Amino acid sequence: MINIIIHIGPPKTGTSAIQKWLKDHTDDLKQCGVYYPEHLEDSNGVSSGNLLSIFERTKNDYTFSAQRLEALVKRTIALGCNTLLLSSEFFFNRLFKELKSLSNVKMIAYVRNPADLFESHYNQSVKRHGNVSAFKAHIALPMQSIKLLGEYADVLGERFILRAYHESLFVEGNIVSDFLYALKIPIKNVIKSRRVNNSYCLEALEVKRWFNAYDLRNHSNSLDRVLQAYKYGLSDFTFVNRNQFNDYKRQSIKRIKDLYEQSHFDNGLQLVDLISQQEHSSFCKQEINKSQCEKVFLFIAQKNPNLLKRLALYVYAQPHVENKSPFAESLFELVSPKEALPNFAEYIKDCLYNRYGLSSPSDVEATPDKKASFREHASCLLQARFSLVAYIKAFIASYQ
């Protein structure tokens, strides 16, 4: 009988670090009888894990595939392993309705302080999901993750492994060792690897939030990778004031105590104690000055000069979107319109093809859908937003 263990996260509980280690140590895991299927990752080591191992991509979503799971079980047996291990934080919200058909499956997840999770989710929304809004404190903390963990615990019972998420509570002080310990995988002395999916410092967060107002296309991902490496700003900060912090602490303690009563989990009461002892510090306003902004832009220019020029072009070509100080002022001082402008042919190609998801002129005829989309949006080229008109305006400005 093959053991199936599914790690469901939830998001912002070290999932990327766990997956990175598992992916890099598949041979060690096989020696312990554990098969962890391969998956892709980006240049920062971040991925969706084993999502596509047991889900099929449909037109607008993903659908669970029992056939894919069965194929992985057969592959596990063929490799001489006794355990199939899968991990993806996408499973957290997608697998609950499949539990009846997963009667022989165990799951593992982590419980994090809801107050920390709230700010972490906001930062991630700026970092990866194009959020342009300033942080807004809620009277009541969002508790969806804790609620869903409780629902998993009710259905799975002893088949649900729940762990406290806090660095001081991890086995050997790191989440990978803690994860392996919880699953009784006998790999010791895990070397702590570089952080995966690094958080932004304040300055990087604000620069990314400003750029999110522009149509950057795939350059948004390049910008994210550079900003993750920016370590010269304020890294320990919160946008939650003292009164709100104390209120959030009370809410977090109550909800985690309730979850612990519902499903006793390792270090649950210790996590409550740590939250109780947590002090408010490093509060700051969500703004940066011109000097801080310039340092971030100079760092981008140092790491990827062409990227900064590209970003400047998008700002020039989309006037009055978010041209607020100190961002636009600092950027325009560093990159003039003349420096930002590509040659005319490159610009036209960029407008015609990249804007509409086409990689080359031949793609226009590739499929009826792309052809229709191209025709539908062709008139947009005469609009001010990243258009030929905008290019001409920037071109004229470069010679004034």
N, C-alpha and C positions, 0 to 999 in steps of 0.2 A: 504494500500500500504506500503510495507516494504522499508525502506531506506537502501541502500547499500553504505557503505563508505569504500574505500580501501586506506590504507596508503602505499605508494610506496617508501618511503625513501627520497632521494636516499642513497646509501651506504655512511657511515661516516658522518651521520647527526643525531646521537643519536637514531637510530632505535632499537638497543639492549636494551637501557634503557627504551624506550617506551614499547616495547614488554614484558620486564620483569615485569613492573608495571601492564600492562593490564592482563597478565597471573596470577599474584598474587592477582588480585582484580576483578575476574570475577563475584563474587556475588554482589559487589558494583555496577558494571556496569549493571547487570541484574535489579537491583532495579531502575536504571535510564532508563530502557527499551532498553539496549544495550547488544547484544549477541556477545561475543568474543570467538570463538572456541578455545579449548585447543590445545596445541602443545608441542612437546618435547623441552628441552633445555639441554645444557651441564652443567658441574659443575660450570662454571663461569657465568651461566645465559644467555649464548649466544645461539641463535637458528636461524633457517631459517624462523621462524614465521609461518604464515599460508600458506606457499607455497603449501603443499600437501592437503590443504583444497579445492583448486580449480584447482590444476594441478595434472596430473597423471604421475608417473614415467615411462618412456619408456626405451628402451634399452640403448640409449646414451644421452637422454635429458628428458625434461618435456613437456607435452602437456596440454594445457588448456582444462578443462572439464566443459562444461555448465551444465552437469548433476550434478556434485558435487556442483556447485553453487546453483542450484535449490534445491538440498537436504538441503543445509544450510538455504535457505530462508524458507523452510517448517519447519525446526527445530526452526528458530527464531520465527515463528508464534506460534508453539506449546509451546514455553517457555513464551509466552505472551509479547514478546519484539517487538518493532517497528523499531529497527535498527540493521543491521548486520554489524559488524566492522571487517575488515581483515587487517593484516599488514605483509609485507615482503619486504625487499629491493630487493629480486629477482624479484618482480613484475615490478620494474622500467624499465628493459630492455625487459621484456617479455609480458607486457600487452598492449603496444601501438597498436600493430596490431589487438588486440581484441576489440578496442574501439567501433567499429561499432555495435558489438553485446552486448555492455554494455551501452545502451542508457539511462538507468535509474540509473546509478552509479555515485557517486561523488568520487573524489580522493583528497588526501592531500599529500603534499610534502614540503621539506625544501630547501632553497637556502643558500649554504655556500660559503664563499670566495674561489674562484678557486685556489688561491695560497696555502692556508691552506690545501685544499683538495688534492692537488698534492703531498705534503710531506706525508700527512696522508695515501694516497693510497700506497706510496712507503713503509712506515713502515708496513702497513698491508700485503704487498706482502712478506716481510721478515718473518713476524710473523706467517702467516697462509698458505702461498702459495709457500714456499721453495725457495724464491729468494736468490741468492748468490751474486748478482752484487752490486757494490757500487752505491750510489745515483748519478744520472746524471741529471744535470739541462738542461732543454730544452729551446731553444730560445723562442718558443711560448708555452704558457701554454695550456695543454689539456683542452678543453672546451666542451667535449662531454655531460657532465651532464647538463650544462646550456643550451646547444642546444636542448637536448631532453625535458627539462622542458618547453622550449618555444614551442615545437611541441605539447606537452600535452595541454598547455594553449590555443593554436590555435584551437584544436579540441574540448576540453571540455568547454571552455568559463567559464561561471559562476559556472559550476560544478567542477571546479578545485580550490582547496584552497591552496594557496602558502604562505609560512611563511619564515621569515628571520631566519637563524640559527646563533645565537650569544648569549652567556650566558647573557649579559647585556640587551638584548632585550626580553628575555623570560618572560612571565607572571609569577610572583612570583619567578623569578630567576632560574627556572628549566624547562627543556623541557617537562616533563610530564604535568605539570600545563598548559604550553603553548598549548600543543596538545589538552588537554581536553577543554580548553577555545575556541580554534579554532572550535571544533566540537560541542560546546554548551552543553557539558556533565556536569551537575551541581554537580561536586565533588570538594570541596574546601579543602584548607589546606593540599595539598599533602606533605607527609613527604619525604624529599629528601633521597633516598636510596643510597646504595653503588654504586660506578661506575661499569658499566658492560662493558666487553671487554676493559679492561684497556690498555693504551698505554705503550710500553716499555720505560724504560730509555735508554740512549745511550749505557751503558755497556751491558745491557740485549739484546739490538738490535744487537750489534756486535757479542756477543756470539752465538745468534740464527742464525745469518747469516753464521757464520763459520760452525756450526753444520749442516746447510741445505745442505752442500756439501756431506754429508754422508747419507747412506741408514739407517735411524733410524726407519723406519716403524711406528707403532702406538705410539712409544715412543716420537715422535715429538709433539704429542698433550699433553702428560704429561709434556714435557719440557716447552711448551707454558704456561701451567697453573702455573707452578712454577715461570717462569720469569715474569709473570704479577704481581706477588706479590713482586718482588724485587724493593724496594724503596730507595735504598741506593746510587744511582748514579745520574747522570745529567739528569734531567727530562725536563728542559727548554733549548732546543737546536734547531738549524737549520743547514742544510748543504748548504743553499743558501747564497751566498755572497751578500754584500751590493748593488752592481750595479745590480745584477740579481733580488734582492728583490724589488728594486725601479721600475724596468721594469715590474716585475710581478704585482706590485701594480697598475700600469697604465693599464695594460691589464685587471685586475680583475674589476677595477672601470668601465671601458668602457663597459665590457660585462654585468655587473649587471645593469648598467643604461639602456642598450639596452633592457634587459629583463623586467625591470620595465616599460619602455615605451610601451612594447608589452603587458604586463599584470600587471597592478598595484597590488602590493601585500603588505601586512601589514609590516611596518617597512623597506620597501625596501630602501628608501632614507637614513634612519638612518643607515642601514647596509653599504651603500656607504660612509657615513661620518666616521664611525668607521674604515673602511679599509683605508680611507685617512689619519686618525690620527695614524695609526699603525706605530710603529718605528722598525727599524731593530736592533736585539740584539741576543746575545747568539750564534753567529756563532761559529762552531767548526769543526775541521777536523774529518773525519769519521775513527777514529782509537782509540784504547785503549791500555794502557800499561799492563805489566805483573801483577802489583799490583791490578789494576782494574779487570783484568780477574780472578785472584785468588779469589777475594771477591765474584764474581758471582758463581764460582765453589763451594766455601765453603758454600754458601747459598743453592745451589742445594743439596749438601751433607747433610746439616742440615734438609732440608725439605723432602728429599727423597733419602737416601743413596743408595738404590738399583738402582735408576734411574741413578745416576752419574756413578756407576760401569757399568751399561748397556751401557751408552753413551761412556764410555772409551773403552769398548770391541769393539764397532762398529768402533771406530777410530783405535784401534790396528789392527783390522781385515781387514781394508780397507786402506792399507798403501799408502802414497804418493798422497792421494786425495786432502787434504787441510791441511797437517801437517805443518802449518806455525806458526811462533812465533807471539805473546806469547801464543797462545791458546794450541797447542800441548804440549809445554814445561810445562806450568802450570798444564795441566790435568795429564800428566804423572808423575809429582812430587807428585800429590795428590793421584793418583790411579795407583799402579804398575800393570804390566801384571798379576801377580799372583792373586791380589785382583779382577781384572776384570773378569778373566776366570771363567765361570760356570763349573760344572762338565761335563765330556765328553759326557755323555748321553743327558744332557740338551742341550748342544751345537748342537749335531747332530739333535735332534728334532727341534731345532730352525731353523737350515739350511733347513731341509727337508720340514717342514710344514709351519711355519710362513712366510718364504720367498715367498712362492707361494700362499698365501692366504688360506692355509689349517689349520684348527684348531686342527686336530687329524689324526692319521694314517688312520682311517676309511674313512675320507673325500676323500682320494685318489680314492676310488671306488664309491664315492657318485654320481657323474654325469660324463657322457662321456666327457664334456668340461673340468672338473677339471682333469680327468684322462689324457687327451691329453696334457693339460698344464703341468702337472707334468712330463710326459715322455719327453716333448719338452725341458724342462729346467733342467732336472736332471743332464745333463753333466756340468752345471754351477757350480756344487759343487766342481769341481776340479780347478776352477779358483781362482785367488788370492783374488778377491773381496768377502769378507765375506764367505770364504770357509773352508774346512777341512785343506787345505794347510796353510791358514792364521792362523787357530787355532793352528796348530803344531808350526808355527813360533813364535806365541805369547807364547805358552807353553815353548818352548826352551828359549825364552828371559827371562821368569820369573825365570829361574834358573841360569842365567848368572851373 
